[in-house]
Amino acid sequence: MIFKFWAALLLSVSSCHATVTVYTTFGTASSVAAALPVATSGAYNQEVLTPPVPPTGLEQQWDVTVQPANTLTNLSIPQRGNFIGFSVELSVVGQVLGLNSTYLQPPFLNHLANIKERAGAGPIVRIGGNTQDQSTMFDNTFPDKFGNPQMITKYQPLVNGNPTGTPIVEFAVELFYAMSNISKLINTEWYFGLQFIDPYNNSNAMEVGTVIQEVLGSSLLSLQVGNEPDLYAGHDKRPSNYSMQDYFNEFSFYMESVQSSSIPNKKLFLGPSVATGTWSCQQVIDAGYLTEFGSYLNYWGMHYPNDNCPGLQQLTAQEEFAPITAEVMSAGLPLAILESNTASCGGFPGLSDAFTSSLWAIDNALMLAATNISTFLLHVGGHNDNYNPFTPPPTNISGSYGWTTGAVYYAALAVAETFGSSNASQIIDMNLPSEFRPGYAIYENGSPTRVALINYASDDTGASDYDAVIQIAGTTVPDHTLGGQFESDGRLKGTLETQTIECDQTNNQCIVPMRAPSFALVFLTDDAVTRSTAPQGSSAVTFATTVTKGKNNRPVINPSILATMNGGGGPNYSRILGSTGKAAPNAGIGSLSLVPALGSLVAVVGCVLAIQGLMD
């Protein structure tokens, strides 16, 4: 039996199976190296929350029995290892993806490549968000004041009633060639959001749909029409009396325009992308959305189930989506959580960047997968957002400092290994007795292959640790060992330290120590290990960076790699514009401090259990 184990001492909350209380008693901020500038932006926030009192009365040894697949009636649909992907706000693509199609960001490529190496499939990325609705495509790039070509520019409107301070975005066709080149390097698949601010004046959006399909081809999964229309009235994108019927009328006109356009595939669209603000997904279905528009769609899309922009202080609990899955799937549509994270509108300081958010994202993703959701995308915003999976440094120090990897990013790696590369992994929620200790079993081709366990409690006394006694009904425990796991700055690194724990083959049991807090992935077969393990050494694909002191020393992709790819632009560096967030329009211009990294990552092995941790 093999297992991989994550542990760190930060903050604990209840699991995604219940409403979560956020404790707002602040502790001492983590120290920051004196040589680094200190920023106040959300992505580099130094707040550390005091965790709640650990739960009491829980047993310190739990039996976890994995049942044969033929006794189960509620296994999920087959899931892919790239189940967790990323949603990148359109306004920050110049900072995240790169300047243009020949000047890509190696840290972004490495963050994606880590998933591909484990999932055996290219990562899924959506480009869109609030800024898609007021975007316009142009043929040519936009020169900065030095004449360097950029694929995007943006500016703030004179009046902006949107709580996220959404800018107006103009982008060049060059963006699609950058996306295409990334697909060629890492097999990335894409969703893209179309302009919907004025659905009755949609000629530019029809051009976008035509060009992006021609450039991306099969790498384009779907085109999103409308972004959170249930929030349009509250965000000053529509009149205050804007209704669901108004949205239906607009969507109908839009689809009629598609039919008369030159867009090649006229059934490559996604909706309704509601955020459960004033309308729920069930209400949209009950109003006839599937019946009226299902023939135009190839995906059903939805976003955060709770609107946190007013400061609700509640982590998203996405069980609300479970009741609609059967009805949507019966219409032939897979379901995608196109944008989500710990909370909408940028997340919570001290919580969204804590280890507990990684546990939450793992738990949430596995719960969604067990209810037959097909994709779960974590949103990437600007420097003012607390929840980013990864964040480029502010422009004025981008030549000297690397990226910051957020806590939730690690969930993408954990879930990629949980499902592996077979594309046949089915999952079931084991419904363990405590919400603080959720667990999931994964099956492939009718056989159990992995168990995923979480301990949410934050308790360094050891009182909340427990031993999970894994019992495999009708299966023998294999004998195997494995090493290798990660930390991140785009490329994974660290020194592995291994301990072994003997398992009981006579009773077909292995005791997995669950420290508080932690996540453990238990492998039940040698093949499952192989299908979840990233290549090591020279066989691993990474993209080198050279971030050093000096204003002109910036990481780039070797132009020879891109020489045979499509796309324009040039090799010269240009100033990247400020990003967006809920605070300031120029939030990207600032300074940097480091967010504490996740603590230990552990891997385990065997009928021999090997616990491995990263050391600096």
C-alpha positions as CSV (number, residue, x, y, z in Angstrom):
1,M,0.0,0.0,0.0
2,I,1.3,3.4,-0.9
3,F,0.2,6.7,0.3
4,K,1.1,10.4,-0.1
5,F,0.5,12.7,2.8
6,W,0.4,16.5,3.2
7,A,0.8,18.2,6.5
8,A,1.2,21.7,7.8
9,L,0.3,23.7,10.9
10,L,-1.8,26.7,9.9
11,L,-5.5,27.2,10.1
12,S,-8.4,24.7,10.3
13,V,-12.0,25.0,9.3
14,S,-14.9,22.6,8.9
15,S,-15.1,20.6,5.7
16,C,-16.9,21.6,2.6
17,H,-19.8,19.3,3.6
18,A,-21.1,22.0,6.0
19,T,-21.3,25.7,6.4
20,V,-17.9,26.9,7.6
21,T,-17.4,29.6,10.3
22,V,-14.4,31.9,9.7
23,Y,-12.7,32.8,13.0
24,T,-11.3,36.3,12.8
25,T,-9.1,36.5,15.8
26,F,-5.7,37.5,14.4
27,G,-2.4,36.0,15.4
28,T,1.1,37.2,14.8
29,A,2.0,37.7,11.2
30,S,4.7,35.5,9.8
31,S,8.1,37.0,9.5
32,V,9.3,38.2,6.1
33,A,12.9,38.3,5.0
34,A,14.4,41.7,5.6
35,A,15.7,41.9,2.0
36,L,12.2,41.6,0.5
37,P,9.8,44.6,0.1
38,V,6.6,44.3,2.1
39,A,3.3,44.6,0.2
40,T,-0.2,45.2,1.4
41,S,-1.9,43.5,-1.6
42,G,-4.1,40.5,-0.9
43,A,-1.8,38.1,-2.8
44,Y,1.0,38.8,-0.3
45,N,-1.1,39.3,2.8
46,Q,0.7,38.4,6.0
47,E,-2.3,37.9,8.3
48,V,-2.5,34.6,10.2
49,L,-5.7,33.7,11.9
50,T,-6.1,32.0,15.2
51,P,-7.6,28.5,14.5
52,P,-10.7,27.4,16.3
53,V,-10.6,25.1,19.3
54,P,-10.0,21.5,17.9
55,P,-13.0,19.2,17.9
56,T,-13.3,16.9,20.9
57,G,-14.7,13.4,21.5
58,L,-13.4,11.9,18.2
59,E,-11.8,8.5,18.3
60,Q,-8.1,8.2,17.6
61,Q,-8.5,5.0,15.5
62,W,-11.0,4.7,12.7
63,D,-11.8,1.7,10.6
64,V,-12.1,2.8,6.9
65,T,-13.4,-0.1,4.8
66,V,-13.2,0.0,1.0
67,Q,-16.1,-2.0,-0.4
68,P,-16.0,-3.9,-3.7
69,A,-17.3,-1.9,-6.7
70,N,-20.0,-4.4,-7.5
71,T,-21.7,-3.6,-4.2
72,L,-22.0,0.1,-4.9
73,T,-24.7,1.9,-6.8
74,N,-23.5,5.5,-6.7
75,L,-20.1,5.5,-8.2
76,S,-19.4,8.7,-10.2
77,I,-18.9,9.1,-13.9
78,P,-15.2,8.4,-15.0
79,Q,-13.1,11.4,-14.0
80,R,-9.8,12.7,-15.5
81,G,-6.7,13.7,-13.6
82,N,-7.0,17.3,-14.8
83,F,-10.3,17.7,-12.9
84,I,-8.9,20.8,-11.2
85,G,-7.9,23.6,-13.6
86,F,-7.6,27.3,-13.5
87,S,-9.8,30.3,-14.5
88,V,-7.6,33.3,-15.4
89,E,-9.2,36.7,-15.4
90,L,-9.0,38.2,-18.9
91,S,-7.5,41.4,-17.6
92,V,-4.4,39.7,-16.2
93,V,-3.5,37.4,-19.1
94,G,-0.5,39.6,-20.1
95,Q,1.0,39.0,-16.7
96,V,0.0,35.4,-16.3
97,L,0.3,33.9,-19.8
98,G,3.0,36.2,-21.2
99,L,3.5,39.4,-23.1
100,N,2.6,37.9,-26.5
101,S,2.7,34.6,-28.3
102,T,6.5,34.4,-28.4
103,Y,7.1,35.7,-24.9
104,L,5.4,33.3,-22.6
105,Q,5.8,33.1,-18.8
106,P,7.8,30.0,-17.8
107,P,6.4,29.9,-14.3
108,F,2.9,29.7,-15.7
109,L,4.0,26.9,-18.0
110,N,5.6,25.0,-15.1
111,H,2.5,25.3,-12.9
112,L,0.5,23.7,-15.8
113,A,3.1,21.1,-16.6
114,N,3.1,19.8,-13.0
115,I,-0.5,18.8,-13.6
116,K,0.0,17.3,-17.0
117,E,2.8,15.2,-15.6
118,R,0.5,13.7,-13.1
119,A,-2.8,13.6,-14.9
120,G,-1.5,12.4,-18.3
121,A,-3.7,15.0,-19.9
122,G,-3.2,18.7,-20.5
123,P,-4.5,21.1,-17.9
124,I,-7.8,23.0,-18.4
125,V,-7.7,26.8,-18.4
126,R,-10.5,29.3,-18.8
127,I,-9.9,32.9,-19.9
128,G,-12.7,35.2,-18.9
129,G,-14.4,36.5,-15.8
130,N,-16.0,39.9,-15.1
131,T,-13.7,41.5,-17.7
132,Q,-14.8,39.4,-20.6
133,D,-18.2,41.1,-20.8
134,Q,-16.7,44.5,-21.7
135,S,-13.9,43.2,-24.0
136,T,-13.2,43.9,-27.6
137,M,-10.9,42.1,-30.0
138,F,-8.5,43.9,-32.4
139,D,-6.3,42.6,-35.2
140,N,-3.1,44.2,-34.1
141,T,-1.1,44.2,-30.8
142,F,-0.9,47.3,-28.6
143,P,2.6,48.9,-28.3
144,D,3.7,50.2,-25.0
145,K,5.6,53.4,-24.6
146,F,8.7,51.7,-25.7
147,G,7.1,50.2,-28.8
148,N,7.0,46.6,-27.5
149,P,3.9,44.6,-28.6
150,Q,1.4,43.6,-26.0
151,M,-1.6,41.3,-26.6
152,I,-3.9,43.2,-24.2
153,T,-4.6,46.7,-22.9
154,K,-7.1,48.0,-20.4
155,Y,-8.5,51.1,-18.8
156,Q,-11.0,52.1,-16.2
157,P,-14.4,53.5,-17.2
158,L,-15.3,56.9,-15.9
159,V,-18.1,55.4,-13.8
160,N,-17.6,51.9,-12.4
161,G,-20.3,50.5,-10.1
162,N,-18.9,46.9,-10.1
163,P,-17.6,45.8,-6.7
164,T,-14.6,44.2,-8.3
165,G,-13.5,47.5,-10.1
166,T,-13.7,45.8,-13.5
167,P,-11.8,47.6,-16.2
168,I,-12.6,47.7,-19.9
169,V,-10.3,45.3,-21.8
170,E,-9.1,45.3,-25.4
171,F,-7.2,42.3,-26.7
172,A,-5.4,41.3,-29.9
173,V,-5.8,38.2,-32.0
174,E,-2.3,37.6,-30.7
175,L,-3.8,36.3,-27.5
176,F,-5.2,33.3,-29.3
177,Y,-1.8,32.4,-30.8
178,A,-0.3,32.6,-27.3
179,M,-2.9,30.2,-26.1
180,S,-2.3,28.0,-29.1
181,N,1.5,27.9,-28.4
182,I,0.8,27.0,-24.8
183,S,-1.4,24.1,-26.0
184,K,1.4,22.9,-28.3
185,L,3.8,22.9,-25.3
186,I,1.6,21.3,-22.6
187,N,-1.6,20.1,-24.4
188,T,-3.7,22.8,-22.6
189,E,-7.4,22.9,-23.2
190,W,-9.3,26.2,-23.1
191,Y,-12.6,27.8,-22.3
192,F,-12.9,31.4,-23.5
193,G,-15.5,34.1,-22.5
194,L,-17.3,36.2,-25.1
195,Q,-18.4,39.8,-24.6
196,F,-22.0,40.1,-23.4
197,I,-22.3,43.7,-22.2
198,D,-24.4,44.6,-25.2
199,P,-25.8,41.3,-26.6
200,Y,-27.8,43.1,-29.3
201,N,-24.5,44.5,-30.7
202,N,-22.5,41.4,-30.9
203,S,-20.6,41.6,-34.3
204,N,-17.2,41.7,-32.6
205,A,-18.1,38.7,-30.4
206,M,-19.0,36.7,-33.6
207,E,-15.6,37.5,-35.0
208,V,-14.0,36.4,-31.8
209,G,-15.9,33.0,-32.0
210,T,-14.8,32.6,-35.6
211,V,-11.1,33.4,-35.1
212,I,-10.6,31.5,-31.9
213,Q,-12.1,28.3,-33.3
214,E,-9.8,28.6,-36.3
215,V,-6.7,29.2,-34.2
216,L,-7.2,26.8,-31.3
217,G,-9.1,24.0,-33.1
218,S,-9.7,21.0,-30.9
219,S,-7.9,22.7,-27.9
220,L,-10.9,24.9,-27.5
221,L,-13.5,23.2,-25.3
222,S,-16.2,25.8,-25.3
223,L,-17.1,29.5,-25.6
224,Q,-18.8,31.1,-22.5
225,V,-21.7,33.4,-23.3
226,G,-22.4,35.8,-20.3
227,N,-20.6,35.8,-17.0
228,E,-22.8,35.6,-13.9
229,P,-25.9,37.2,-15.4
230,D,-27.7,36.8,-12.1
231,L,-25.4,39.5,-10.7
232,Y,-25.7,41.9,-13.7
233,A,-28.2,44.2,-12.0
234,G,-26.2,44.4,-8.7
235,H,-23.0,45.1,-10.6
236,D,-24.5,47.9,-12.7
237,K,-24.2,45.9,-16.0
238,R,-28.0,46.0,-16.4
239,P,-31.0,48.0,-15.1
240,S,-32.1,47.3,-11.5
241,N,-35.2,45.5,-12.8
242,Y,-33.2,43.1,-15.0
243,S,-34.9,39.7,-14.9
244,M,-34.2,36.1,-15.9
245,Q,-36.6,36.5,-18.8
246,D,-34.5,39.5,-20.0
247,Y,-31.4,37.2,-19.9
248,F,-33.3,34.5,-21.8
249,N,-34.3,37.1,-24.5
250,E,-30.6,38.3,-24.8
251,F,-29.3,34.7,-25.0
252,S,-31.8,33.8,-27.7
253,F,-30.8,36.8,-29.8
254,Y,-27.1,35.9,-29.3
255,M,-27.7,32.3,-30.5
256,E,-29.6,33.6,-33.5
257,S,-26.6,35.7,-34.4
258,V,-24.3,32.7,-34.0
259,Q,-26.4,30.7,-36.5
260,S,-26.0,33.4,-39.2
261,S,-22.3,34.0,-38.4
262,S,-19.2,32.4,-39.9
263,I,-18.4,30.6,-36.6
264,P,-17.5,27.1,-37.7
265,N,-18.9,25.0,-34.8
266,K,-22.2,26.5,-33.8
267,K,-22.7,24.1,-30.9
268,L,-19.6,25.0,-28.9
269,F,-21.1,27.2,-26.3
270,L,-21.4,27.2,-22.5
271,G,-24.1,28.7,-20.2
272,P,-25.7,29.9,-18.1
273,S,-22.7,30.6,-15.8
274,V,-24.9,31.9,-12.9
275,A,-23.2,32.5,-9.6
276,T,-26.3,31.8,-7.5
277,G,-26.8,35.4,-6.7
278,T,-30.4,36.1,-7.3
279,W,-31.1,33.0,-9.4
280,S,-30.2,29.4,-8.6
281,C,-29.2,26.9,-11.2
282,Q,-32.4,25.0,-10.5
283,Q,-34.5,28.1,-11.1
284,V,-32.8,28.6,-14.4
285,I,-33.6,25.0,-15.4
286,D,-37.2,25.3,-14.2
287,A,-37.6,28.4,-16.3
288,G,-36.8,26.4,-19.4
289,Y,-33.2,27.1,-20.1
290,L,-32.2,23.6,-21.1
291,T,-35.3,23.1,-23.2
292,E,-34.8,26.4,-25.1
293,F,-31.1,26.5,-25.4
294,G,-29.7,23.0,-24.8
295,S,-29.3,22.4,-28.5
296,Y,-26.7,25.3,-28.7
297,L,-24.6,24.1,-25.8
298,N,-21.8,21.5,-25.3
299,Y,-21.3,22.4,-21.6
300,W,-23.3,23.5,-18.6
301,G,-21.4,26.1,-16.7
302,M,-21.8,27.5,-13.2
303,H,-19.8,29.6,-10.7
304,Y,-19.6,30.2,-7.0
305,P,-22.7,29.2,-5.1
306,N,-22.4,32.1,-2.7
307,D,-21.9,35.8,-3.5
308,N,-19.2,37.0,-1.0
309,C,-18.9,40.5,-2.4
310,P,-20.9,41.9,0.4
311,G,-18.6,40.2,2.8
312,L,-20.7,37.2,3.9
313,Q,-17.6,35.5,5.5
314,Q,-18.6,32.0,4.5
315,L,-16.6,29.5,2.5
316,T,-18.4,28.1,-0.6
317,A,-20.3,24.9,0.1
318,Q,-21.1,23.6,-3.3
319,E,-23.5,20.8,-2.5
320,E,-26.2,23.0,-4.1
321,F,-24.9,21.9,-7.5
322,A,-25.5,18.2,-6.8
323,P,-29.3,18.1,-7.3
324,I,-29.1,19.5,-10.9
325,T,-26.5,17.1,-12.2
326,A,-28.8,14.3,-13.3
327,E,-31.1,16.7,-15.2
328,V,-28.3,18.4,-17.0
329,M,-26.5,15.2,-17.8
330,S,-29.8,13.8,-19.2
331,A,-29.7,16.7,-21.7
332,G,-26.3,15.4,-22.8
333,L,-24.2,18.1,-21.2
334,P,-21.2,17.7,-18.9
335,L,-21.1,20.2,-16.0
336,A,-18.2,22.5,-15.3
337,I,-17.6,24.8,-12.3
338,L,-16.1,27.4,-14.5
339,E,-15.0,29.8,-11.8
340,S,-14.7,29.1,-8.1
341,N,-12.3,29.4,-5.1
342,T,-12.5,29.7,-1.3
343,A,-14.9,32.7,-1.7
344,S,-15.9,35.1,-4.5
345,C,-14.6,38.6,-4.7
346,G,-11.0,37.7,-3.9
347,G,-11.3,35.4,-0.9
348,F,-10.4,36.0,2.8
349,P,-7.1,37.4,4.2
350,G,-5.4,34.9,6.3
351,L,-7.7,32.1,5.2
352,S,-7.7,31.8,1.5
353,D,-3.9,31.6,1.4
354,A,-3.6,29.1,4.3
355,F,-3.0,25.3,4.3
356,T,-6.6,24.7,5.3
357,S,-7.7,26.2,2.0
358,S,-5.7,23.5,0.2
359,L,-7.5,20.9,2.2
360,W,-10.8,22.6,1.5
361,A,-10.1,22.6,-2.3
362,I,-9.2,18.9,-2.3
363,D,-12.3,18.0,-0.3
364,N,-14.5,20.3,-2.4
365,A,-13.1,19.0,-5.7
366,L,-13.5,15.3,-4.7
367,M,-17.1,16.0,-3.4
368,L,-18.0,17.7,-6.7
369,A,-16.5,14.8,-8.7
370,A,-18.5,12.3,-6.6
371,T,-21.6,14.2,-7.7
372,N,-20.7,13.9,-11.4
373,I,-19.3,17.4,-12.0
374,S,-16.7,17.1,-14.7
375,T,-14.4,20.2,-14.1
376,F,-13.6,22.5,-11.2
377,L,-11.6,25.7,-12.1
378,L,-9.9,27.8,-9.4
379,H,-9.9,31.5,-10.3
380,V,-6.7,33.5,-10.8
381,G,-7.2,37.3,-10.3
382,G,-4.9,40.2,-9.6
383,H,-2.6,41.2,-6.8
384,N,-5.5,42.3,-4.6
385,D,-6.9,38.8,-4.4
386,N,-6.1,36.5,-1.5
387,Y,-7.0,33.2,-3.1
388,N,-4.8,33.0,-6.2
389,P,-3.3,29.6,-7.0
390,F,-0.3,31.5,-8.4
391,T,0.6,35.2,-8.7
392,P,3.3,36.8,-10.8
393,P,5.3,39.5,-8.9
394,P,4.4,43.1,-9.3
395,T,5.7,44.6,-12.5
396,N,8.3,46.9,-10.9
397,I,10.2,43.9,-9.3
398,S,9.4,41.2,-11.8
399,G,13.0,41.1,-12.9
400,S,14.2,40.3,-9.4
401,Y,11.7,38.0,-7.8
402,G,9.8,34.9,-8.7
403,W,6.1,34.0,-8.5
404,T,4.1,33.3,-5.4
405,T,2.3,29.9,-5.3
406,G,-0.9,29.9,-3.3
407,A,-2.2,27.2,-1.0
408,V,-5.0,26.1,-3.3
409,Y,-2.6,25.3,-6.1
410,Y,-1.4,22.2,-4.2
411,A,-4.9,20.8,-4.3
412,A,-4.7,20.6,-8.1
413,L,-1.6,18.4,-7.8
414,A,-3.2,16.2,-5.1
415,V,-6.4,15.7,-7.1
416,A,-4.4,15.0,-10.3
417,E,-2.7,12.1,-8.4
418,T,-6.0,11.1,-6.8
419,F,-7.5,10.4,-10.2
420,G,-4.3,9.6,-12.1
421,S,-3.9,9.2,-15.9
422,S,-6.3,6.4,-16.7
423,N,-9.3,8.7,-17.4
424,A,-11.4,5.9,-15.8
425,S,-11.3,6.9,-12.1
426,Q,-14.7,6.7,-10.4
427,I,-15.1,8.2,-7.0
428,I,-17.5,7.8,-4.0
429,D,-17.8,9.8,-0.9
430,M,-17.3,7.3,2.0
431,N,-19.5,9.4,4.3
432,L,-17.2,9.0,7.3
433,P,-18.7,9.8,10.7
434,S,-17.1,13.3,11.2
435,E,-17.2,16.3,8.9
436,F,-13.6,17.0,10.2
437,R,-12.4,13.7,8.7
438,P,-13.9,13.2,5.2
439,G,-12.8,10.3,3.0
440,Y,-13.2,9.2,-0.6
441,A,-12.6,5.9,-2.4
442,I,-11.5,5.7,-6.0
443,Y,-12.1,2.8,-8.4
444,E,-10.8,2.0,-11.8
445,N,-12.3,-0.6,-14.1
446,G,-14.3,-2.0,-11.3
447,S,-11.5,-2.3,-8.7
448,P,-10.6,0.0,-5.8
449,T,-7.2,1.7,-6.4
450,R,-6.9,4.7,-4.1
451,V,-8.3,6.2,-0.8
452,A,-8.2,9.9,-0.1
453,L,-8.4,11.0,3.6
454,I,-8.4,14.5,5.2
455,N,-8.0,15.6,8.7
456,Y,-9.1,19.2,9.1
457,A,-8.3,19.8,12.8
458,S,-5.5,22.2,13.5
459,D,-3.9,20.9,16.7
460,D,-0.1,20.6,17.3
461,T,-0.6,18.7,20.6
462,G,-1.3,15.4,18.7
463,A,-4.6,15.0,20.4
464,S,-6.5,15.4,17.1
465,D,-4.3,13.0,15.2
466,Y,-5.8,9.6,14.4
467,D,-5.0,6.3,12.8
468,A,-7.0,5.3,9.7
469,V,-7.2,1.5,9.6
470,I,-7.6,0.8,5.8
471,Q,-9.4,-2.4,5.2
472,I,-9.8,-3.6,1.6
473,A,-12.7,-6.0,1.3
474,G,-11.7,-8.9,-0.9
475,T,-8.3,-7.5,-1.8
476,T,-4.7,-8.3,-0.8
477,V,-2.2,-5.5,0.1
478,P,0.6,-5.2,-2.5
479,D,4.3,-4.8,-1.7
480,H,5.9,-1.7,-3.2
481,T,7.8,1.4,-2.4
482,L,7.9,4.9,-4.0
483,G,9.5,8.2,-3.4
484,G,9.2,11.7,-4.8
485,Q,7.0,14.7,-4.1
486,F,6.9,18.4,-4.2
487,E,7.0,22.0,-3.2
488,S,6.5,24.8,-5.8
489,D,7.7,27.9,-7.4
490,G,6.5,26.7,-10.8
491,R,9.0,23.8,-10.8
492,L,8.8,21.3,-7.9
493,K,11.8,20.9,-5.7
494,G,12.9,19.8,-2.3
495,T,14.7,17.0,-0.5
496,L,12.7,13.9,0.3
497,E,13.0,12.2,3.7
498,T,11.5,8.7,4.0
499,Q,10.2,6.7,6.9
500,T,8.7,3.2,6.7
501,I,5.7,1.7,8.5
502,E,5.0,-2.0,8.3
503,C,1.5,-3.0,7.3
504,D,-0.4,-6.1,8.4
505,Q,-0.8,-8.5,5.5
506,T,-2.3,-11.2,7.6
507,N,-5.4,-9.1,8.4
508,N,-5.2,-7.2,5.1
509,Q,-4.8,-3.8,6.9
510,C,-2.6,-0.8,6.8
511,I,-2.7,1.9,9.5
512,V,-2.3,5.4,8.0
513,P,-1.3,8.0,10.6
514,M,-3.4,11.2,10.0
515,R,-1.7,14.1,11.6
516,A,-3.7,17.3,12.2
517,P,-4.2,18.9,9.7
518,S,-3.3,16.7,6.7
519,F,-4.3,15.0,3.5
520,A,-3.4,11.4,2.7
521,L,-3.6,9.6,-0.6
522,V,-3.5,5.9,-0.2
523,F,-2.6,3.7,-3.2
524,L,-4.0,0.2,-3.2
525,T,-2.3,-1.1,-6.4
526,D,1.1,-0.8,-8.0
527,D,-0.6,0.3,-11.3
528,A,-2.4,3.1,-9.5
529,V,1.0,4.4,-8.3
530,T,2.3,4.4,-11.8
531,R,-0.7,6.2,-13.2
532,S,-0.4,9.0,-10.6
533,T,3.4,9.5,-10.6
534,A,5.0,12.3,-12.4
535,P,8.2,11.5,-14.4
536,Q,11.4,12.1,-12.5
537,G,14.8,13.5,-13.6
538,S,15.4,14.0,-17.2
539,S,12.0,12.7,-18.3
540,A,10.2,15.5,-16.5
541,V,9.2,18.4,-18.7
542,T,9.9,21.9,-17.2
543,F,10.6,25.3,-18.5
544,A,13.7,27.1,-17.1
545,T,13.5,30.5,-15.6
546,T,16.3,33.0,-14.8
547,V,14.9,35.6,-12.4
548,T,17.9,37.6,-11.1
549,K,18.7,41.1,-9.9
550,G,18.7,43.6,-12.7
551,K,15.9,45.3,-14.6
552,N,16.5,43.4,-17.9
553,N,16.9,39.9,-16.5
554,R,13.5,38.3,-17.0
555,P,12.4,34.7,-17.6
556,V,11.5,33.9,-21.2
557,I,10.9,30.9,-23.4
558,N,13.7,30.2,-25.8
559,P,12.5,31.7,-29.1
560,S,13.7,28.5,-30.9
561,I,11.1,26.5,-29.2
562,L,8.4,28.8,-30.6
563,A,10.0,29.3,-34.0
564,T,7.7,26.9,-35.9
565,M,4.6,28.0,-34.1
566,N,2.0,30.5,-35.2
567,G,1.7,33.9,-33.8
568,G,3.3,37.4,-34.0
569,G,5.0,39.7,-31.6
570,G,8.6,40.1,-30.8
571,P,11.2,39.0,-28.2
572,N,11.5,42.4,-26.5
573,Y,10.3,42.9,-22.9
574,S,7.6,45.4,-22.3
575,R,6.1,46.8,-19.1
576,I,3.2,44.7,-18.0
577,L,0.1,46.7,-16.9
578,G,-1.4,46.6,-13.4
579,S,-3.8,43.9,-12.6
580,T,-7.4,44.0,-11.3
581,G,-9.0,43.2,-8.0
582,K,-11.7,44.4,-5.8
583,A,-9.6,47.3,-4.4
584,A,-7.7,49.4,-6.8
585,P,-7.5,49.6,-10.6
586,N,-3.7,49.7,-10.6
587,A,-3.3,46.9,-8.0
588,G,-0.5,45.3,-10.0
589,I,1.9,48.1,-9.3
590,G,3.2,47.4,-5.8
591,S,5.8,45.5,-3.9
592,L,6.3,41.9,-2.9
593,S,6.4,39.9,0.3
594,L,6.5,36.1,0.5
595,V,3.5,34.1,1.6
596,P,4.4,31.2,3.9
597,A,4.8,28.0,1.9
598,L,2.9,24.9,2.7
599,G,4.6,22.9,5.4
600,S,5.4,19.3,4.7
601,L,4.4,17.0,1.9
602,V,4.6,13.4,2.5
603,A,4.6,10.2,0.4
604,V,4.0,6.7,1.6
605,V,4.6,3.3,0.4
606,G,3.9,-0.1,0.5
607,C,2.7,-2.9,2.5
608,V,5.5,-0.7,3.7
609,L,4.4,2.8,4.4
610,A,6.9,5.5,3.6
611,I,6.3,9.0,4.8
612,Q,8.3,11.6,2.9
613,G,8.6,15.3,3.7
614,L,10.1,18.2,1.9
615,M,13.0,20.0,3.6
616,D,14.6,23.3,2.5
